[in-house]
Amino acid sequence: MSEEARHMIEAYDDPSDQRSLSLDDTSSTEESPDDTRLSLETSNDAIPYIGQRFITHDAAYEFYSEFAKRCGFSIRRHRTEGKDGVGKGLTRRYFVCHRAGNTPIKASNESKPQRNRKSSRCGCQAYLRISKTMDLGVPEWRVTGFANHHNHELLEPNQVRFLPAYRTISEADKNRIFMFAKTGISVQQMMRLMELEKCVEPGYLPFTEKDVRNLLQSFRKVDQEDDSIDLLKMCKSIKDKDPNFRYEFTIDVNNRLENIAWSYASSVQSYDIFGDAVVFDTTHRLTAFDMPLGIWVGMNNYGMPCFFGCVLLREENLRSFSWALKAFLGFMNGKAPQTILTDQNMCLKEAIATEMPNTKHALCIWLIVAKFPSWFNAVLGERYNEWKAEFYRLYNLEMIEDFELGWRDMVNSFGLHTNRHIANLFALRTLWALPYLRSHFFAGMTTTGQSKSINAFIQRFLSAQTRLAHFVEQVAVAVDFRDQAGEQQTMQQNLQNICLKTGAPMESHAATILTPYAFCKLQEELVLAAHYASFQHENGYLVRHHTKLEGGRKVFWVPQDGIITCSCHQFEFSGILCRHALRVLSTGNCFQIPEQYLLIRWRRINTSPTKLLQNTPSDHAERVQSLQSMVSALITESAKTKERLDIATEQVSILLSRIREHPVSTPGTRDFAIHRAH
């Protein structure tokens, strides 16, 4: 699609009836009575013609609108002559191309921000003029002027439907949308469900996500001020019961709730160990309150999502996002993540660069891919799936050079040179394509499996809700449910008999330290390492598959310091050593993986973590590790018979209940219930 066509679709018409269009009444031949026919009898006529007759001016408008849609443009009502109920009433009407006329100059208002949006109007002269006549005392409308010459590009059939004039939501669809809204599902989910119900391809509904959001916003049925008061009361109530609960909010100049963020003591503790890589998902809204919702989520050592915090914002702008990030860092005692994954939002990108300057910012690939059907399905048609497969291939490449060459070939092959989404994706490639991200740690959250897990986790917060205050309770219940489910899954993982596949001492050693989830990832690499050959090369090693005669990965190993690095950067990216490094360790008669390559975040520690990092006293860490050893021994002995397992399960449940009765104190925490008025 050309740049001009894109602006035509994006620019919304000004509904005001401007008289900037100059139409020469003598430029078109007047009708001849002999040539007139009633359009009701000639509904198959494809093109308007001088003398064409209509019963009403609305019928003429509908006919011209259908003609315009087939041609690739839309129309609007322009000026009229005469008035209903005065003299002869309306005597003449003009319908014009939606790009007719020029944009009127609006008076500036310093107190009100101006929208910097390009107008679609370009002085197009295409029009239809109808005049009212009396035939045997019966009024009718005849076409007295028609021109179909445009000074702009006309849209293709698969593009014209995106023009505002043709984007309509029927009453039945409106009722369906309101029903979906009551269940709390996102607008994106509503669109997918309605596409399935109507059996249409993604992106082919007669309305867009923005249309649905505008509809929902226009039918808000919640008293926001009362709900805001209830929300703050709820947070204060939780704070009174749990001093370690943290929340922060802002009030606007009208004394209304503007933004609010909150987190829990367990979330702060989890963040201490698992806050190295964070997802900040801001793609959801509370439909009942029409507020953007942001959720901070991470991945624990057992490969399960863990909740870090929540924020509700009045607006999605730089100021709001900056405030949210500051609040989150405050909750987490100023500790910023190494990496953060977000949606494609330029305001959020700028806020992260300012508030978290040392954090690597990347875009969630699953949030990008979720938009592909609406972006590319209609454009690519039958080649959509073929293109998507090629996109994934490029996304998973290792070398930047290979990615950029492959992207160029893909654009040429599928004819996407003028597609704005493709251009935008390439401009932002350093934020989402793996070849640019492999030197940064993401805890495996870029994989399809983990993205589905995180999305399912977030959906627990978005189930049916009618009041904003209830949402805070709902999040607390969801987090508690997730913690309990996580403990059960952790126990199930630990009860599984680990099957050693290589017999290598490194494998046995890692199995006693890593969680089953992390060990399986390492074990895959250990098995594949046997298929690789290593060669002494300059200051390190060259490792390549035994069937290859060229290429390979460069591995540098300093045995005396226990340091090993690989050019594939898998350890930096996932925290798990790669097959190339493991092959070199094996070749060098290393029987244990160096300590620093068995990260604490992947070790067998409790999913409700206690502090084990830098600020933790060494005696506390030793006691935790001692407890960990006892738990491991308990699991080993209990798993030998069903009777032993029953006894252990019963006693551990009792012990866990007793421990949970004791309050959790977090030294050095601040009270974050701060009222900040602006």
MILUMMI-730799 format. One line per 2 residues: number of its first residue (from 1); for each residue x, y, z of C-alpha. Coordinates in steps of 0.02 Angstrom, whole numbers. Example, Ala and Ser with C-alpha at 12.3 -4.5 7.8 and 13.67 -1.06 7.14 Angstrom:
<nodes>
1 = 615/-225/390 | 684/-53/357
</nodes>
This chain:
<nodes>
1 = 0/0/0 | 70/169/-45
3 = 100/308/81 | -46/407/9
5 = -164/260/26 | -108/233/205
7 = -146/413/252 | -315/398/167
9 = -361/253/280 | -288/327/439
11 = -359/503/423 | -536/521/489
13 = -659/636/404 | -713/799/482
15 = -904/784/489 | -927/971/475
17 = -1002/1028/308 | -863/1141/244
19 = -894/1246/90 | -713/1246/33
21 = -755/1135/-117 | -786/1233/-275
23 = -916/1149/-387 | -962/1230/-550
25 = -1148/1204/-578 | -1125/1221/-766
27 = -984/1095/-776 | -1103/949/-797
29 = -1238/929/-926 | -1414/948/-857
31 = -1528/799/-871 | -1636/765/-1022
33 = -1814/706/-982 | -1801/574/-1116
35 = -1650/496/-1031 | -1721/482/-855
37 = -1763/318/-774 | -1816/280/-597
39 = -1666/198/-510 | -1782/82/-414
41 = -1815/-5/-579 | -1633/-4/-630
43 = -1546/-55/-470 | -1416/-148/-571
45 = -1347/13/-643 | -1164/15/-586
47 = -1121/197/-627 | -1220/355/-590
49 = -1278/449/-745 | -1359/617/-783
51 = -1547/601/-770 | -1546/451/-652
53 = -1698/460/-538 | -1722/421/-353
55 = -1875/424/-240 | -1779/508/-97
57 = -1612/595/-75 | -1563/459/51
59 = -1586/328/-86 | -1471/429/-198
61 = -1342/439/-59 | -1346/251/-29
63 = -1326/216/-216 | -1178/335/-231
65 = -1100/263/-73 | -1106/86/-144
67 = -1030/149/-306 | -891/237/-210
69 = -852/80/-110 | -831/-20/-270
71 = -716/115/-341 | -606/130/-187
73 = -663/288/-95 | -801/347/20
75 = -920/495/15 | -999/623/129
77 = -1145/742/118 | -1092/916/65
79 = -1197/1073/45 | -1384/1087/16
81 = -1496/1220/-62 | -1666/1260/12
83 = -1730/1207/182 | -1859/1079/235
85 = -2024/1162/278 | -1976/1329/203
87 = -2037/1377/29 | -2004/1232/-88
89 = -1898/1143/42 | -1735/1060/-7
91 = -1707/1081/-193 | -1529/1023/-221
93 = -1400/914/-132 | -1215/880/-160
95 = -1125/720/-112 | -936/728/-125
97 = -782/618/-108 | -725/610/73
99 = -562/692/19 | -649/843/-56
101 = -613/1016/10 | -470/1074/120
103 = -444/1064/306 | -515/1217/396
105 = -395/1312/509 | -449/1289/689
107 = -426/1425/818 | -287/1376/937
109 = -326/1352/1119 | -173/1353/1230
111 = -265/1270/1374 | -320/1124/1266
113 = -192/1009/1183 | -207/1004/994
115 = -211/840/899 | -71/833/772
117 = -158/724/643 | -138/737/456
119 = -300/774/363 | -362/663/223
121 = -433/810/125 | -342/857/-34
123 = -467/959/-135 | -538/813/-235
125 = -672/869/-361 | -769/705/-377
127 = -953/732/-335 | -1136/689/-369
129 = -1270/825/-378 | -1455/787/-366
131 = -1601/906/-391 | -1781/893/-334
133 = -1917/891/-468 | -2104/863/-473
135 = -2170/731/-595 | -2361/729/-600
137 = -2364/800/-425 | -2246/666/-357
139 = -2077/731/-294 | -1920/641/-350
141 = -1733/672/-360 | -1634/671/-520
143 = -1445/669/-548 | -1400/837/-625
145 = -1212/831/-605 | -1083/693/-590
147 = -892/689/-597 | -783/542/-551
149 = -610/615/-577 | -500/600/-421
151 = -335/686/-384 | -280/549/-263
153 = -251/362/-262 | -405/250/-247
155 = -399/102/-128 | -401/-82/-170
157 = -556/-184/-118 | -462/-260/30
159 = -412/-85/88 | -568/21/60
161 = -663/-73/196 | -551/9/327
163 = -616/183/285 | -723/252/428
165 = -878/264/317 | -881/76/292
167 = -833/22/467 | -998/-11/553
169 = -1051/-110/705 | -1226/-182/690
171 = -1347/-183/838 | -1326/-372/853
173 = -1136/-352/858 | -1151/-212/986
175 = -1253/-324/1100 | -1125/-462/1079
177 = -983/-344/1121 | -1071/-283/1279
179 = -1099/-463/1332 | -914/-501/1306
181 = -867/-343/1402 | -964/-405/1554
183 = -856/-562/1557 | -700/-454/1567
185 = -611/-522/1413 | -498/-409/1312
187 = -551/-320/1152 | -425/-425/1056
189 = -509/-583/1119 | -679/-513/1074
191 = -620/-487/895 | -553/-665/881
193 = -714/-739/951 | -824/-639/832
195 = -715/-689/685 | -740/-871/732
197 = -928/-847/756 | -947/-762/587
199 = -826/-882/501 | -719/-740/432
201 = -531/-731/417 | -437/-629/549
203 = -443/-445/502 | -603/-458/397
205 = -734/-397/520 | -824/-237/464
207 = -747/-144/613 | -580/-131/701
209 = -519/-149/881 | -516/41/894
211 = -701/48/845 | -742/-77/983
213 = -642/22/1112 | -732/182/1062
215 = -900/93/1077 | -861/27/1251
217 = -798/195/1308 | -959/280/1251
219 = -1064/160/1355 | -976/165/1521
221 = -1098/121/1659 | -985/137/1811
223 = -976/285/1927 | -790/312/1918
225 = -772/428/2067 | -862/310/2186
227 = -764/162/2119 | -600/256/2144
229 = -644/290/2326 | -688/106/2351
231 = -523/54/2272 | -419/162/2389
233 = -518/100/2538 | -484/-78/2483
235 = -297/-47/2470 | -293/36/2641
237 = -388/-112/2713 | -262/-234/2641
239 = -120/-126/2706 | -194/-128/2881
241 = -199/-318/2879 | -29/-341/2794
243 = 98/-202/2829 | 209/-271/2691
245 = 77/-240/2557 | 135/-93/2451
247 = 34/28/2349 | 56/201/2278
249 = -65/318/2188 | -85/492/2116
251 = -232/612/2121 | -265/738/1981
253 = -308/923/1999 | -493/879/2015
255 = -455/764/2163 | -492/607/2061
257 = -390/449/2059 | -267/459/1915
259 = -148/310/1933 | -125/170/2058
261 = 2/29/2074 | 21/-109/2202
263 = 124/-262/2247 | 131/-394/2385
265 = 267/-450/2506 | 281/-619/2419
267 = 302/-530/2252 | 445/-424/2320
269 = 531/-581/2385 | 508/-670/2218
271 = 578/-520/2127 | 738/-530/2232
273 = 789/-689/2141 | 682/-695/1984
275 = 675/-509/1942 | 821/-518/1821
277 = 701/-534/1673 | 528/-453/1679
279 = 377/-443/1564 | 276/-281/1580
281 = 114/-318/1487 | 12/-160/1455
283 = -101/-228/1317 | -255/-255/1425
285 = -391/-140/1490 | -521/-155/1626
287 = -675/-143/1516 | -789/-98/1661
289 = -682/54/1703 | -596/86/1537
291 = -422/99/1616 | -262/30/1541
293 = -193/-112/1647 | -8/-154/1667
295 = 53/-316/1745 | 233/-357/1792
297 = 271/-543/1776 | 429/-649/1785
299 = 482/-831/1771 | 536/-933/1923
301 = 663/-1073/1935 | 533/-1205/1896
303 = 484/-1121/1732 | 320/-1052/1801
305 = 259/-870/1794 | 271/-767/1952
307 = 179/-604/1989 | 277/-446/2032
309 = 151/-304/2027 | 2/-217/1947
311 = -37/-40/1889 | -194/50/1827
313 = -168/210/1727 | -284/348/1671
315 = -186/378/1510 | -56/286/1409
317 = 72/425/1392 | 253/458/1439
319 = 209/539/1605 | 98/394/1662
321 = 221/259/1610 | 365/351/1695
323 = 263/360/1855 | 222/173/1844
325 = 404/124/1823 | 458/234/1968
327 = 324/157/2079 | 379/-19/2030
329 = 562/18/2067 | 508/89/2234
331 = 416/-71/2277 | 571/-171/2230
333 = 690/-65/2336 | 765/21/2184
335 = 822/-140/2098 | 796/-130/1909
337 = 784/-288/1803 | 922/-337/1682
339 = 795/-352/1541 | 615/-300/1517
341 = 492/-360/1384 | 347/-248/1333
343 = 222/-214/1194 | 265/-100/1048
345 = 228/67/1132 | 342/214/1096
347 = 293/310/1254 | 335/158/1360
349 = 499/136/1266 | 549/315/1306
351 = 496/297/1488 | 604/140/1510
353 = 754/227/1432 | 735/366/1562
355 = 686/270/1719 | 784/109/1687
357 = 935/167/1585 | 1038/10/1622
359 = 897/-111/1580 | 891/-194/1409
361 = 721/-160/1332 | 647/-283/1208
363 = 476/-315/1130 | 371/-469/1170
365 = 371/-572/1012 | 204/-653/1056
367 = 119/-483/1069 | 188/-438/897
369 = 136/-604/819 | -40/-586/892
371 = -64/-435/778 | -9/-524/619
373 = -184/-584/565 | -254/-407/563
375 = -95/-336/487 | -55/-462/350
377 = -197/-587/321 | -293/-476/202
379 = -134/-411/120 | -52/-580/88
381 = -207/-688/64 | -160/-869/27
383 = 25/-834/54 | -1/-779/235
385 = 50/-945/315 | 200/-959/199
387 = 256/-785/250 | 230/-821/435
389 = 341/-976/425 | 477/-873/342
391 = 459/-739/477 | 488/-867/616
393 = 639/-936/524 | 716/-762/516
395 = 669/-726/696 | 764/-879/761
397 = 926/-849/664 | 1088/-824/760
399 = 1185/-703/649 | 1133/-523/620
401 = 1201/-526/442 | 1095/-679/398
403 = 940/-595/470 | 959/-434/372
405 = 995/-523/208 | 850/-642/237
407 = 732/-499/279 | 774/-411/117
409 = 739/-571/19 | 575/-596/112
411 = 515/-419/71 | 557/-446/-112
413 = 478/-619/-121 | 312/-565/-45
415 = 304/-390/-122 | 298/-298/45
417 = 407/-148/0 | 272/-19/40
419 = 191/-108/188 | 203/6/340
421 = 199/-137/466 | 346/-223/382
423 = 442/-59/377 | 404/-28/561
425 = 456/-204/613 | 621/-186/523
427 = 653/-15/601 | 627/-94/774
429 = 718/-257/735 | 849/-232/871
431 = 708/-239/1000 | 627/-405/949
433 = 735/-511/830 | 839/-642/922
435 = 1001/-610/826 | 1007/-440/912
437 = 956/-503/1085 | 1058/-661/1116
439 = 1187/-571/1224 | 1052/-526/1353
441 = 965/-636/1482 | 778/-668/1455
443 = 749/-825/1562 | 673/-917/1415
445 = 523/-798/1408 | 541/-771/1220
447 = 490/-950/1179 | 314/-992/1117
449 = 280/-1112/1260 | 326/-988/1396
451 = 231/-847/1310 | 72/-954/1316
453 = 104/-991/1499 | 126/-807/1541
455 = -29/-758/1441 | -134/-891/1529
457 = -68/-827/1696 | -118/-648/1654
459 = -291/-702/1596 | -330/-756/1775
461 = -334/-571/1821 | -452/-527/1679
463 = -600/-638/1718 | -772/-563/1753
465 = -767/-403/1855 | -893/-265/1877
467 = -814/-149/2005 | -637/-82/2009
469 = -614/-113/2195 | -656/-296/2169
471 = -514/-309/2045 | -382/-285/2181
473 = -459/-429/2278 | -466/-530/2118
475 = -281/-506/2086 | -241/-556/2265
477 = -343/-715/2247 | -263/-755/2078
479 = -88/-729/2149 | -125/-837/2301
481 = -200/-972/2188 | -46/-962/2077
483 = 70/-979/2228 | -22/-1134/2289
485 = -29/-1209/2115 | 156/-1171/2094
487 = 198/-1262/2255 | 101/-1414/2197
489 = 186/-1413/2027 | 355/-1390/2111
491 = 324/-1542/2220 | 266/-1642/2069
493 = 424/-1595/1975 | 534/-1643/2122
495 = 444/-1810/2142 | 480/-1858/1963
497 = 622/-1981/1944 | 758/-1895/1846
499 = 824/-2007/1708 | 1008/-1982/1668
501 = 1039/-2000/1481 | 1226/-1980/1457
503 = 1303/-2055/1615 | 1424/-1909/1618
505 = 1478/-1845/1790 | 1427/-1670/1737
507 = 1249/-1730/1711 | 1241/-1816/1882
509 = 1312/-1661/1966 | 1189/-1541/1882
511 = 1041/-1655/1924 | 1072/-1630/2111
513 = 1078/-1440/2098 | 959/-1379/1962
515 = 770/-1387/1964 | 695/-1522/1851
517 = 640/-1385/1730 | 815/-1310/1713
519 = 901/-1481/1716 | 796/-1541/1568
521 = 856/-1389/1469 | 1037/-1427/1514
523 = 1015/-1613/1482 | 956/-1577/1304
525 = 1119/-1484/1273 | 1223/-1623/1354
527 = 1144/-1753/1239 | 1175/-1645/1085
529 = 1355/-1608/1139 | 1403/-1786/1095
531 = 1366/-1747/912 | 1496/-1609/906
533 = 1683/-1608/880 | 1803/-1483/958
535 = 1967/-1420/886 | 2102/-1316/968
537 = 2092/-1147/880 | 2199/-993/916
539 = 2159/-944/1096 | 2012/-1063/1114
541 = 1914/-1199/1027 | 1813/-1217/869
543 = 1660/-1328/895 | 1551/-1390/753
545 = 1433/-1533/712 | 1524/-1692/662
547 = 1440/-1690/490 | 1501/-1514/449
549 = 1670/-1474/372 | 1659/-1285/393
551 = 1590/-1156/512 | 1557/-1187/695
553 = 1557/-1092/859 | 1707/-1015/946
555 = 1726/-1066/1129 | 1850/-985/1248
557 = 1893/-1078/1409 | 2007/-1027/1552
559 = 2012/-1183/1665 | 2108/-1102/1807
561 = 1975/-968/1824 | 1827/-1080/1780
563 = 1776/-960/1642 | 1699/-1022/1479
565 = 1609/-923/1343 | 1535/-968/1173
567 = 1500/-861/1021 | 1319/-926/1015
569 = 1283/-832/1178 | 1157/-961/1240
571 = 1213/-948/1421 | 1197/-759/1418
573 = 1024/-777/1340 | 948/-920/1442
575 = 1065/-954/1590 | 1096/-1131/1527
577 = 1264/-1184/1454 | 1261/-1229/1269
579 = 1313/-1392/1188 | 1471/-1310/1119
581 = 1535/-1257/1291 | 1486/-1425/1367
583 = 1582/-1515/1230 | 1739/-1417/1270
585 = 1720/-1450/1457 | 1703/-1635/1422
587 = 1854/-1635/1307 | 1954/-1546/1443
589 = 1914/-1682/1571 | 1801/-1568/1672
591 = 1683/-1675/1776 | 1581/-1538/1856
593 = 1503/-1382/1782 | 1588/-1228/1856
595 = 1488/-1154/2000 | 1451/-988/1916
597 = 1367/-1077/1770 | 1237/-1156/1884
599 = 1140/-997/1917 | 1052/-975/2084
601 = 893/-928/1991 | 888/-1104/1914
603 = 931/-1200/2074 | 819/-1302/2187
605 = 760/-1164/2303 | 583/-1137/2364
607 = 464/-1050/2241 | 417/-933/2384
609 = 599/-878/2394 | 691/-817/2545
611 = 830/-691/2519 | 985/-780/2453
613 = 1073/-642/2360 | 1207/-513/2399
615 = 1123/-428/2546 | 1084/-593/2633
617 = 1191/-643/2784 | 1295/-798/2747
619 = 1227/-895/2897 | 1050/-871/2832
621 = 1100/-938/2661 | 1184/-1088/2741
623 = 1027/-1127/2842 | 920/-1118/2686
625 = 1038/-1234/2593 | 1037/-1354/2740
627 = 846/-1354/2737 | 852/-1382/2550
629 = 960/-1537/2577 | 838/-1605/2706
631 = 691/-1576/2589 | 783/-1665/2448
633 = 817/-1813/2563 | 636/-1812/2620
635 = 575/-1821/2440 | 696/-1961/2396
637 = 646/-2069/2544 | 460/-2032/2531
639 = 449/-2076/2347 | 505/-2257/2378
641 = 332/-2319/2432 | 153/-2257/2428
643 = 139/-2272/2618 | 292/-2163/2645
645 = 226/-2035/2521 | 57/-2025/2608
647 = 140/-1995/2778 | 258/-1863/2708
649 = 119/-1771/2615 | 10/-1764/2772
651 = 150/-1705/2887 | 220/-1577/2765
653 = 45/-1503/2741 | 29/-1481/2930
655 = 203/-1404/2942 | 169/-1286/2796
657 = 8/-1225/2876 | 100/-1189/3040
659 = 237/-1093/2948 | 111/-989/2852
661 = 34/-931/3017 | 194/-838/3058
663 = 205/-661/2986 | 328/-626/2846
665 = 439/-478/2883 | 547/-396/2752
667 = 687/-293/2835 | 718/-123/2763
669 = 551/-107/2673 | 463/60/2664
671 = 281/101/2681 | 227/138/2503
673 = 50/196/2536 | 95/370/2478
675 = -34/497/2425 | 46/601/2288
677 = -63/741/2223 | -23/835/2065
</nodes>
